[in-house]
Amino acid sequence: MALQSMTGFARREGTSGRWRWAWELRSVNGKGLDLRLRLPPGLERMEAEFRRLAGESFSRGNLQASLSVTADENRFEAVLNRQALAAVLAMREQLDGVIDPAPLKLDTLLLVRGIVEFRESEDGEEALAARDADIAAGLLAALADLRAMREQEGAALARILHDHVTTIEGLTRMIEVDPSRSSQEIAARLAAQVASLMDGMAALDRDRLHAEAALLATKADLREEIDRLKAHIAAARDLLVKGGPAGRRLDFLAQEFNRESNTICSKSNASAVTAAGIELKVVIDQFREQVQNLE
């Protein structure tokens, strides 16, 4: 599976009978999948199905989906109010001999309020079912377009993240091979420090001092941090290759990268290692910032 960014846009529109519909989808970063639907009146019943379709396509991101539906033409029908007509005819009979007994004409009846009502004609069940099916198919197409855009941006992010991991690996290697980490260099530095302390301070226990120096040398060793960085580098590369919704796991690795770089900087006793550790922290921050955009 390809990596996905959480940002994207898609629009799909079409017609079904006399109806015109349009979907607009917008996606931005989010901790989980938050879907906000805007549906026209009468289509609220389809919300559960739309949410299911979106959940099958994405696992993270704030997704806004809006649907507009309009009729290309308004069709009206005349509805006769038979009760009102009967009342008018009954009144005519009651007034027989008082008013002109000429037959009532249609144009006269149309002037009587409530006899005839004009309203927009409704589509049959089959036409509405076909329209709703077309709208659902349009949503599927829009979701596919949005996914394609998110995958395209995800591919670009993957290249950036691969470069960051390569830089992290290079800095880790610099720290690992720095001359200050060699056993001879550490021994010479500690010997000089012990000799400086012993000068003029005969009361110090030489054996105890050497033991403390050995303990400090062990604590100052960066082997464990370097090994963990290498393991995190391998894990990050594996996630980038496998793809899929890897954003949360890569974010966790970014935190672990940062933890090891902080420890290296705190343990460092050489300017070159400290400089590499600081640069490592900068690259890790850039790595984590980009990871925040991944699904």
C-alpha positions as CSV (number, residue, x, y, z in Angstrom):
1,M,0.0,0.0,0.0
2,A,1.1,3.5,-0.8
3,L,1.7,6.1,1.9
4,Q,-1.0,8.8,2.0
5,S,-0.9,12.4,3.0
6,M,-3.9,13.6,4.9
7,T,-4.5,16.6,2.7
8,G,-6.4,16.6,-0.5
9,F,-9.4,17.8,-2.5
10,A,-11.8,16.1,-4.9
11,R,-14.9,17.1,-6.8
12,R,-17.3,14.9,-8.8
13,E,-20.6,16.0,-10.4
14,G,-23.2,14.4,-12.6
15,T,-26.9,14.1,-13.5
16,S,-29.6,11.5,-12.8
17,G,-32.8,12.2,-14.7
18,R,-33.8,15.8,-14.1
19,W,-31.5,16.0,-11.1
20,R,-27.9,17.5,-11.0
21,W,-25.7,16.6,-8.1
22,A,-22.1,17.5,-7.1
23,W,-19.8,16.2,-4.4
24,E,-16.9,18.3,-2.9
25,L,-14.4,16.6,-0.5
26,R,-11.7,18.3,1.5
27,S,-9.2,16.5,3.7
28,V,-6.7,18.0,6.2
29,N,-4.6,16.6,9.1
30,G,-6.3,15.0,12.0
31,K,-5.5,12.6,14.9
32,G,-8.2,10.2,13.8
33,L,-10.9,10.1,11.1
34,D,-13.3,12.9,11.6
35,L,-16.0,13.0,8.9
36,R,-18.3,16.1,8.6
37,L,-21.1,15.7,6.1
38,R,-23.3,18.4,4.7
39,L,-26.3,16.8,3.0
40,P,-29.4,18.5,1.4
41,P,-32.8,18.1,3.1
42,G,-34.3,14.7,2.3
43,L,-31.0,12.8,2.0
44,E,-30.1,12.6,5.7
45,R,-31.2,8.9,5.6
46,M,-28.1,8.2,3.5
47,E,-25.6,9.6,6.0
48,A,-24.8,6.2,7.6
49,E,-24.0,4.7,4.2
50,F,-21.8,7.6,3.3
51,R,-19.9,7.4,6.5
52,R,-19.3,3.7,5.9
53,L,-17.9,4.3,2.4
54,A,-15.5,7.0,3.7
55,G,-14.3,4.8,6.6
56,E,-13.4,2.1,4.1
57,S,-11.2,4.5,2.2
58,F,-9.4,6.4,5.0
59,S,-8.3,5.8,8.5
60,R,-7.1,9.4,9.5
61,G,-7.8,13.0,8.6
62,N,-10.4,15.6,9.1
63,L,-12.7,15.0,6.1
64,Q,-15.4,17.5,5.0
65,A,-17.9,16.2,2.4
66,S,-20.6,18.4,1.0
67,L,-23.4,17.3,-1.4
68,S,-25.5,19.7,-3.5
69,V,-28.6,18.4,-5.4
70,T,-30.7,20.6,-7.7
71,A,-33.4,20.0,-10.3
72,D,-32.7,21.0,-13.8
73,E,-36.4,21.7,-14.4
74,N,-39.3,22.3,-12.2
75,R,-42.4,20.3,-13.1
76,F,-45.8,21.4,-11.7
77,E,-49.1,19.6,-11.5
78,A,-52.6,20.9,-10.8
79,V,-54.4,19.3,-7.9
80,L,-58.1,19.7,-7.6
81,N,-59.6,20.2,-4.1
82,R,-62.8,18.2,-4.5
83,Q,-64.2,19.2,-1.2
84,A,-63.9,22.9,-2.0
85,L,-65.4,22.3,-5.4
86,A,-68.3,20.4,-3.9
87,A,-68.9,23.3,-1.5
88,V,-68.9,25.8,-4.3
89,L,-71.4,23.7,-6.3
90,A,-73.6,23.3,-3.2
91,M,-73.6,27.0,-2.7
92,R,-74.6,27.5,-6.4
93,E,-77.6,25.2,-5.8
94,Q,-78.7,27.1,-2.8
95,L,-78.6,30.4,-4.8
96,D,-80.6,28.9,-7.6
97,G,-83.0,31.6,-8.9
98,V,-81.0,34.3,-7.2
99,I,-77.9,34.3,-9.5
100,D,-77.4,33.6,-13.1
101,P,-77.9,29.8,-13.6
102,A,-75.4,29.7,-16.4
103,P,-72.9,26.7,-16.1
104,L,-69.7,27.4,-14.3
105,K,-66.7,27.8,-16.5
106,L,-63.2,26.5,-15.7
107,D,-61.7,30.0,-15.7
108,T,-64.3,31.1,-13.2
109,L,-63.5,28.1,-10.9
110,L,-59.7,28.9,-11.1
111,L,-60.4,32.3,-9.6
112,V,-62.0,30.7,-6.5
113,R,-59.2,30.3,-3.9
114,G,-58.6,26.8,-2.9
115,I,-60.3,25.0,-5.8
116,V,-57.1,24.2,-7.7
117,E,-53.6,24.1,-6.2
118,F,-50.4,24.0,-8.2
119,R,-47.4,22.2,-6.7
120,E,-44.1,20.7,-7.9
121,S,-44.6,17.1,-9.1
122,E,-42.7,14.5,-7.3
123,D,-40.6,11.8,-8.9
124,G,-41.6,8.2,-8.5
125,E,-39.8,5.7,-6.2
126,E,-37.8,4.2,-9.1
127,A,-36.5,7.6,-10.3
128,L,-35.5,8.6,-6.7
129,A,-33.8,5.3,-6.1
130,A,-31.9,5.7,-9.4
131,R,-30.9,9.2,-8.3
132,D,-29.7,8.1,-4.9
133,A,-27.7,5.2,-6.5
134,D,-26.0,7.7,-8.8
135,I,-25.2,10.0,-5.9
136,A,-23.6,7.1,-4.0
137,A,-21.6,6.1,-7.0
138,G,-20.5,9.7,-7.4
139,L,-19.2,9.6,-3.8
140,L,-17.2,6.5,-4.4
141,A,-15.6,8.2,-7.4
142,A,-14.9,11.3,-5.4
143,L,-13.3,9.2,-2.6
144,A,-11.1,7.4,-5.2
145,D,-10.0,10.8,-6.6
146,L,-9.3,12.1,-3.1
147,R,-7.3,8.9,-2.3
148,A,-5.3,9.3,-5.5
149,M,-4.4,12.9,-4.6
150,R,-3.4,11.9,-1.0
151,E,-1.3,9.0,-2.3
152,Q,0.4,11.4,-4.8
153,E,1.3,13.8,-2.0
154,G,2.2,10.8,0.2
155,A,4.8,9.6,-2.4
156,A,6.4,13.1,-2.3
157,L,6.5,13.0,1.5
158,A,8.0,9.5,1.4
159,R,10.9,10.8,-0.7
160,I,11.5,13.6,1.8
161,L,11.4,11.3,4.7
162,H,13.8,8.8,3.0
163,D,16.2,11.7,2.7
164,H,15.8,12.6,6.3
165,V,16.5,9.0,7.4
166,T,19.6,8.9,5.2
167,T,20.8,12.1,6.9
168,I,20.1,10.7,10.3
169,E,22.0,7.5,9.4
170,G,25.0,9.6,8.2
171,L,25.1,11.7,11.4
172,T,24.8,8.5,13.5
173,R,27.8,7.1,11.6
174,M,29.8,10.3,12.2
175,I,29.2,10.0,15.9
176,E,30.1,6.3,15.9
177,V,33.4,6.8,14.2
178,D,34.4,10.0,16.0
179,P,38.0,9.6,17.4
180,S,36.8,10.8,20.8
181,R,34.9,7.5,21.2
182,S,37.9,5.2,20.8
183,S,39.0,3.3,23.9
184,Q,42.5,4.8,23.7
185,E,41.2,8.3,23.6
186,I,38.8,7.7,26.5
187,A,41.6,6.1,28.5
188,A,44.0,8.9,27.8
189,R,41.5,11.6,28.7
190,L,40.5,9.9,32.0
191,A,44.1,9.3,32.9
192,A,44.9,12.9,32.4
193,Q,41.9,13.9,34.6
194,V,42.9,11.4,37.3
195,A,46.5,12.6,37.3
196,S,45.3,16.2,37.6
197,L,43.2,15.3,40.6
198,M,46.0,13.3,42.3
199,D,48.5,16.1,42.1
200,G,48.8,17.6,45.5
201,M,45.9,15.5,46.9
202,A,47.6,12.5,48.4
203,A,44.6,11.8,50.7
204,L,42.5,10.6,47.8
205,D,42.0,6.9,47.5
206,R,43.7,6.0,44.2
207,D,41.9,2.7,43.8
208,R,38.5,4.4,44.6
209,L,39.3,7.2,42.2
210,H,40.1,4.8,39.4
211,A,36.9,2.8,40.0
212,E,34.8,6.0,39.8
213,A,36.6,7.0,36.6
214,A,35.8,3.6,35.1
215,L,32.2,4.1,36.1
216,L,32.1,7.5,34.4
217,A,33.6,6.1,31.3
218,T,30.9,3.4,31.1
219,K,28.2,6.0,31.6
220,A,29.7,8.3,28.9
221,D,29.8,5.5,26.3
222,L,27.4,6.1,23.4
223,R,27.2,2.5,22.1
224,E,23.7,1.8,23.3
225,E,22.3,5.1,21.9
226,I,24.0,4.4,18.6
227,D,22.7,0.9,18.4
228,R,19.2,2.1,19.2
229,L,19.4,4.8,16.5
230,K,20.4,2.2,14.0
231,A,17.4,0.0,14.9
232,H,15.1,3.0,14.6
233,I,16.5,3.8,11.2
234,A,15.9,0.3,10.0
235,A,12.3,0.4,11.3
236,A,11.6,3.8,9.7
237,R,12.8,2.6,6.3
238,D,10.7,-0.6,6.6
239,L,7.6,1.5,7.4
240,L,8.3,3.8,4.5
241,V,8.7,0.9,2.1
242,K,5.6,-1.0,3.3
243,G,3.4,2.1,3.2
244,G,-0.2,2.2,4.4
245,P,-1.3,4.1,7.4
246,A,2.1,4.4,9.0
247,G,1.9,8.0,10.3
248,R,1.4,7.1,14.0
249,R,4.2,4.6,14.1
250,L,6.6,6.9,12.3
251,D,5.7,9.7,14.8
252,F,6.6,7.3,17.6
253,L,10.0,6.6,15.9
254,A,10.6,10.3,15.6
255,Q,10.1,10.6,19.4
256,E,12.6,7.8,19.9
257,F,15.1,9.4,17.6
258,N,14.8,12.6,19.6
259,R,15.2,10.7,22.9
260,E,18.5,9.1,21.7
261,S,19.8,12.4,20.3
262,N,19.2,14.2,23.6
263,T,21.1,11.5,25.5
264,I,24.0,11.7,23.0
265,C,24.2,15.5,23.5
266,S,24.1,15.1,27.3
267,K,26.8,12.4,27.3
268,S,29.1,14.0,24.7
269,N,32.5,15.0,25.8
270,A,33.7,16.1,22.4
271,S,32.8,19.1,20.4
272,A,32.4,17.1,17.1
273,V,30.0,14.7,18.7
274,T,28.0,17.5,20.3
275,A,27.8,19.3,16.9
276,A,26.6,16.1,15.2
277,G,24.1,15.5,18.0
278,I,22.7,19.0,17.6
279,E,22.4,18.6,13.8
280,L,20.8,15.3,14.5
281,K,18.1,17.0,16.6
282,V,17.5,19.5,13.8
283,V,17.0,16.8,11.2
284,I,14.8,14.7,13.5
285,D,12.5,17.8,14.1
286,Q,12.2,18.2,10.3
287,F,11.4,14.5,10.0
288,R,8.7,14.6,12.6
289,E,7.2,17.7,11.1
290,Q,6.7,15.9,7.8
291,V,5.4,12.8,9.5
292,Q,2.5,14.8,11.0
293,N,1.1,15.0,7.4
294,L,0.9,11.3,6.9
295,E,-2.1,9.1,7.4
